[in-house]
Amino acid sequence: QFQSMFDNSSDALFLVDWKTKMVIKANKRAVEMFEMEREQDFFDRQADDFHAQQLSPKEQEDMSAALLKRGSFDGEVLYKTNLGREFWGALAVRLIYIGGKAFQSVRVTDISERKKAEQYTKAALQEKEIFLAEIHHRVKNNMAVISGLIGLQSNYVEDQKAKELFEESRNRIHSMALIHDKLYQHDTFAKIEFCAFINDLVVHIKGSYNATQTEVSFSIICNDIFLNIQQAVPCGLVLNELISNSFKHAFKGRKEGEIKIVCTKMGEKFTMMVSDNGVGYDAEKALKESNSLGLTLINALVEQINGTVKTTNHTGTTYYISFEG
């Protein structure tokens, strides 16, 4: 019965002498798989003679140690048949004793088709990643072109208020372009490191308001927080509006001011606090009335991520934006 099971197995089966590593038994499937003429052709061969790449001494030691410690070893090996054809096999080795003598029971399963499927999937994934990287890169570049066109157009506008509106639009576009740039630079396109985005955004906004008389310093606390693009774009735009509002309104008549940004993520809950030590105003009332485009955007963007926005105005103005996800 055991002989019948051995001979009719769909996997290649071998019995190998533990000391000499020589094959002393092989089934019919082994003869077929390794393109031998008969079982006896294996008897003058060692088990690893059919490896396409010979194991290093370190790999051989690790396999022997695993067999002695656990009694088994499993792995994937690229094999080479007697006729030179290569195929991938799942290797399963077990240490057994027959009449007090140690042997290796070896099973080899042909997994070539699975390996081909894995390689195809890997190649398709790499192609998709390249495609996505190109998309994010082009989106960033297209937004840079739009920003540049708005900047050129603003040069022909004499009204100072209109110029400010142009600059605000450019900052919003830059915020979105920056997110696509971060996705392009990151190993994965699923999420971006929001903390790095904040630092770059702050540098840009400070540069766009460098004509103001107030020296504004920043305190940023944010560690290892990643957001997907559906979360990052609204949060980035909200942050852009809040920082811009502080620059425009909070520090009038002052030589210096401070803006604090604190981002935390506890479980699935993300919270972003943006506060300044400026003159303060009733932000809660302003949000409800939405008298400006910026405040209207904040309401709409927070709603877009199913979040909440709360404010205080004890020593300046503070916004708390929270959402789950």
Summary of the structure (lengths in Angstrom):
residues: 325
radius of gyration: 33.3
end to end distance: 58.7
largest distance: 100.6
contacts: 935
relative contact order: 0.07
helix: 49%
strand: 28%
